[in-house]
Amino acid sequence: MKQTIAVLGPGSWGTALAQVLAENGHDVRIWGNNEAQINEINTYHTNRHYLPDIKIHASIRGENELATAIDGADAILFVVPTKAIRVVAQEFVEKVKNKPLIIHASKGLEQGTHKRISEVLCEEIPSDKRQGVVVLSGPSHAEEVAVHDITTITAASEDINEATYVQNLFMNEYFRIYTNTDIIGVEMGAALKNIIAIGAGAIHGLGFGDDAKAAIMTRGLAEISRLGVAMGADPLTFIGLSGVGDLIVTCTSVHSRNWRAGNLLGKGHNLQEVLDNMGMIVEGVSTTKAAIELAHQVKVEMPITETIYSVLYEGKDIQTAAKEIMLRDGKVENEFSPN
């Protein structure tokens, strides 16, 4: 059944998801505050800064006014950076007139509060202004979804019916959605894998090979799982699409901003040079800080994340940091414990 969907955030992922929805026959509006970008979407059906080689479905309508974009929408899809989620949610509450389902496809933890994005959305959007909240996450690159590469991700909600609704909105011959009720695990996996991807990129930039790549991904997954479980997640989630699946794709692809940022760090660039070079948000940088603060709070050991933090925020030499983590005291591999 045709639905009206407002996509908030015309970046690469927001645009790719809007494209999927439009191709599935839904009425899609995409909102952003850059007037030139929205005019480009409406006039030329392109979004060259984010997806330079893609023609956007002609039915997608760009909107600069949030009230117009969300008017009468059945579902609202938040795809803005983590740091903008709370502000956009507050503006949404002021302007929404119906009670849509809230979906988000952003990946991160809020600075200061360390809250997951669904927690922020539920805090800011009262229950009389929304239905439930569904997380859409998993191993995916906008560049590949936009050209119909086969992709599988997860729709997670405490209400399986709402997850199934999102599954039906998006699923087609190249974009497959699985449902999950572990919203904590899906969001923690989505946020924390960006940290490990920075490390994987740094490993490449330093000139190390496949052995090192396998090590950081495997032990990184152990860290993600430890912190996720401490926050209430189902450990089995981390061997699924939003755990190991998302970790693989983000740690091994040049499409990954976090991997590219780490690669530049490994090649000797400082953090500000890296961020200036990227020209887009690198969620893993801010998530590293939030994750370390949260790990200290719940007493979970995360040595890889600590090492990445020391490089990003304390100016530690990256080659020295790599040597030091290898010389830590020996550990038991399968000890699933915070310590």
Order of alpha helices (4+ residues) and beta strands (2+ residues): beta-alpha-beta-alpha-beta-alpha-beta-alpha-beta-alpha-beta-alpha-beta-alpha-beta-alpha-alpha-alpha-alpha-alpha-alpha-alpha-alpha
